[in-house]
Amino acid sequence: MKLKYKVLAIDFDGTITLDQDPDSQQKQLIMRFGAVEAIRLFHKLGATLILWTCRTDQYLQQALDFLESYGIRHCFQYVNEHVPDIIEQYCKTCSESRKIWADKYIDDRNLGVKEINWFDIIKEVIEMEG
């Protein structure tokens, strides 16, 4: 197996977890089926993973704690940040942009995405050799 995409920006609400507004009365986050396994696989294969979320302050900390509780917080090298080497090499003006540079964005709000299926995402992100 090898990666088709090296830098992945992954949304949190609705993508890693089932859709939930952080301000909602429902305070329990629910991990989406297959997310943990996919994130671990991408990390193991050497992907640079960016947690790409609108969450800030205590809501961001809640997301980070949630990822830690599943043992995958360490898989994300960056949180809402650019990968410095990429910015230096390819896009010096991007460092001031709020849009995170990535090879692929995994987000439940993408046009054409009806449902997040992590096993389909794995097929899209990696190439099976042989």
Secondary structure, DSSP 8 states (H G I E B T S, - for coil): -EES-SEEEE-STTTTBS---TTSS-----B-TTHHHHHHHHHHTT-EEEE--S--HHHHHHHHHHHHHTT-GGGEEEES---HHHHHHH-GGGGG-SS---SEEE-TTSTT--S--HHHHHHHHEE---
